[in-house]
Structures are given as structure tokens and as C-alpha cells.
Amino acid sequence: MAYLDYTGSGLYPESLPARHAALLAERVLGNPHSQHAPSLASSAVLEEARAAMLRFVDADPAAYTVIFTPNATGAIRHVGESFPFAVDSAYVLSADNHNSVNGIREFARRAGASVLVLPLDDGMRLDDPEHQLDAAAARAGRGPRLFAYPAQSNFSGVKHPLALVERAHALGFDVLLDAAAFVPTSPLSLRQVPADFVPMSLYKIFGYPTGLGALVARREALARFRRPWFAGGTVDFVSVQNELHRFRRGPEAFEDGTPDFLGIAGVAPGVEFMESLGMERLGAHVHDMVGELLAAMTALRHANGSPLVRVYGPASTEARGGTVAFNVLAADGRPVHFGEVETRAREAGVAVRGGCFCNPGAGERALGWDAAAAARCYHAVEDAFTLDRFGDCMGAGVAVGAARASVGMATNPDDIRRLIAVLATFAAGAR
Ligand SMILES: Cc1ncc(COP(=O)(O)O)c(C=O)c1O
């Protein structure tokens, strides 16, 4: 198997489930909401895991805290749900964002806030973001402002400028820096990049356990959140007769119900594993592997000399991570349906992903959709929507999705050769 879907999920080293199993066999861990020994042991495990996560993103424990969630989406949802959006608020986000960040616009809209999207340029980078951000700030009302963008695109692999965090702060924004696609292969220092809300999925970083994400949050910004409800585990005091409730101080106020305390016992070992690899070293490996992948993809040609592959986003390794979105092109330049690429890859034991990867803004830009045509086609097939019907309406020259290959810690040159061999079968006359 050539596994090339690291942006979908990391692969775990054998050592992590083995360490976890040994720990569970040795210790008795109980529901952390009590005072007996197994419960206190779980509380200690939780605190150890929070400390490990803070270390992982080089965050000052006095300034930041860690909220455990089911995944990055759960972390992002906290921000959407509890950010104090008001009628004079602004939610500014990059066009390149995961749907879980796009979805915050529904919370913003419901509160009457304005929503502004920063566009991408032809290279899939933010188009003059400093100027765009200044302009968005000038148009925004006086209410609480939130700016959200990904440190790395899960579509194109582009690394967006981390310096935008300070720029946005200076314009009065709190910043959600979506680190889900960035931190699995790049070091992040929240001492240097003081974003307010930093969501991530732990299975994308060290592969095991799944079912856990984290919101690393700046305490001062978090204190301004307004939770829409309370739940078991989040409160110090609730009165039914007086309809009162008082939230716990700290991250527990956001951890609804019983946390995944057995899974969380796997977090500190996961972080220790990443530390043993060294994030700089891992980043260098990913840089080398994606360089090989891009060079091999862009060298593929049809017999008539036309390119076999179109890469969306940077074809160099400059300011990009290990994720590559692409389509195979026919000899006449038309895109081959990504589903065919997925099928041939699967048959050859190569794991790549197809679609728009939950990042429609990047997809629309990469695939060059005309907004009016896309709206017309969506409404034309709305009642019986399938992507293929939508694609038929858009026309044969317009791709409605792409394939994505992403490299990570265990990728080797042979994995890349195997994908390239699959792509080469699309050359006219090769099959
Ligand atoms: C940049 C980015 N943000 C958010 C997410 C959502 O992660 P999850 O599905 O684990 O909640 C992903 C997942 O692919 C991602 O790549």
C-alpha cells in the first residue's frame, strides 16, 4: 500500500497503541468528575495531556489553555458558537478554508454580523492579504471581530503567512488560526505567532488515538466567549429552583460531559513521539518528498507534448506543505474525472483522495468556476443533486473536483513512484 492521504489522517507508529495498551493494563482510570483514586488518576492524565499539547505548540501555559474536543471541527464549533458576535461584528475569513471554518458564518449571520471573504490569487495564495485585511477592517462595525484562516491549506498545501495574526490583532480582530493541516508536519510556536484560537485534530498529527481534537486558546480571548448552554462537567453550580448556573474556571467549562479520558491517556505519548522525531526534521522530510512528487508530476506528458497533470497551487516547494491537489488532463487538455484517478489508484494499491476536500472556496478558485454558472447549475439540479449532474451542467471542460496526494512522516520515494506510475497510465495510448 502506498499511503498518500496524510492530510486526511496521519499513520500511527506501532509504538503508540502498544504504549497505550500497556498503560491501560497497568492503571485504573475512572470518570474524572469524582474524588476517588481512579478519578484523580484520570484528572492527572488530563492535565499531563494539556501540558503536552501546550509544549507541542510552544504556548506559554500562563497565556494559553487546552480544551479537548472530538476533532478539529469540535474545536472550531466552540469558536463559532461562543464568539460574542453582534450586529456590528465582522467575521472575516479567507476563501481557502475548511468547511468547518466556513460554517462559522452561520453563527455570525444569525447574530447579524457581516461576513467578508478574502480572495485567492491564481497561485492559490491569499491575494494581497495585508491590504485586504485593512480594507475589511475599515468596512467592519465596532463590535467584536473575528478573522479565520488556515496556517496551511488542506486543498493546495499553501502555507499562508503567519504574520497575518499580528496584523489582524492590530486591527482589533481575534484570530482563529486553523492549524489542522499545518501542525502534523510543521513546528508552530504560539509564543511567536500569538493566535487566539488554534484548532487541530490529534489523529492528523500522530495517527492514534482518533476521536480527539484540541482547541488551544488564549485565556484572555477565551474569557470573552459566551457559551450558549451548560452541560454536565462544565459547571461548578447549577440551581434548578433558581435557574442559576456557574461555569467551571478553565478549559473544563468547554468540555461537555465526560471527556474521552482513556483516549486522552494516549496524548502525552503521541506528543513525546513527535518530539522524538523532531518537527524540523519531519518538515525537511516532507519538503523533500513533496519536491519529488511535484517534479515527477509536472514532468509527465502526453505523446503530443501536452501536460498530463495540472497541479493546483504552487508547483515549487516554496512556502508550501506536503499536500498536492491536481487533475489528470486528457491530451486535448480537458480534465479527466477525478473519480477515474481514484479508481485506478485504488486498484494499484495507492491511497489518494478525490473531491473538494471540504474546502469549496479553494476548489472554486482552482477549478475556475464562474460563480453565476455554478449558481445556475446548482439550482438546475437542486432537487436531485449529485455532483455528476452538477458537473454535466457545468460542461465537460470544467472539473468539479480534484485528486489530492499528501505526504507525511512515513512517505518514501517508492510511494511516489507508485502514484506516478498510476498517473502515467492516463497518457494517450498507454492503456
Ligand atoms: C485545515 C483543516 N481544518 C479542519 C479540518 C477538520 O478536521 P476534522 O474532520 O478532524 O474535524 C481539517 C480536516 O481535514 C482540515 O484539513
The ligand as an SDF file (V2000), in Angstrom:
LIG
                    3D

 16 16  0  0  0  0  0  0  0  0999 V2000
   -7.4280   22.5880    7.5940 C   0  0  0  0  0  0  0  0  0  0  0  0
   -8.4490   21.6790    8.2210 C   0  0  0  0  0  0  0  0  0  0  0  0
   -9.3030   22.1800    9.1270 N   0  0  0  0  0  0  0  0  0  0  0  0
  -10.2190   21.4250    9.7340 C   0  0  0  0  0  0  0  0  0  0  0  0
  -10.3410   20.0900    9.4500 C   0  0  0  0  0  0  0  0  0  0  0  0
  -11.3890   19.2940   10.1470 C   0  0  0  0  0  0  0  0  0  0  0  0
  -10.8360   18.2250   10.8600 O   0  0  0  0  0  0  0  0  0  0  0  0
  -11.7780   17.1120   11.4750 P   0  0  0  0  0  0  0  0  0  0  0  0
  -12.5040   16.4920   10.3270 O   0  0  0  0  0  0  0  0  0  0  0  0
  -10.8350   16.1760   12.1440 O   0  0  0  0  0  0  0  0  0  0  0  0
  -12.7080   17.7780   12.4180 O   0  0  0  0  0  0  0  0  0  0  0  0
   -9.4910   19.5120    8.5130 C   0  0  0  0  0  0  0  0  0  0  0  0
   -9.6290   18.1060    8.1290 C   0  0  0  0  0  0  0  0  0  0  0  0
   -9.2320   17.6780    7.0770 O   0  0  0  0  0  0  0  0  0  0  0  0
   -8.5040   20.3270    7.8860 C   0  0  0  0  0  0  0  0  0  0  0  0
   -7.6440   19.8240    6.9960 O   0  0  0  0  0  0  0  0  0  0  0  0
  1  2  1  0
  2  3  1  0
  2 15  2  0
  3  4  2  0
  4  5  1  0
  5  6  1  0
  5 12  2  0
  6  7  1  0
  7  8  1  0
  8  9  2  0
  8 10  1  0
  8 11  1  0
 12 13  1  0
 12 15  1  0
 13 14  2  0
 15 16  1  0
M  END
$$$$
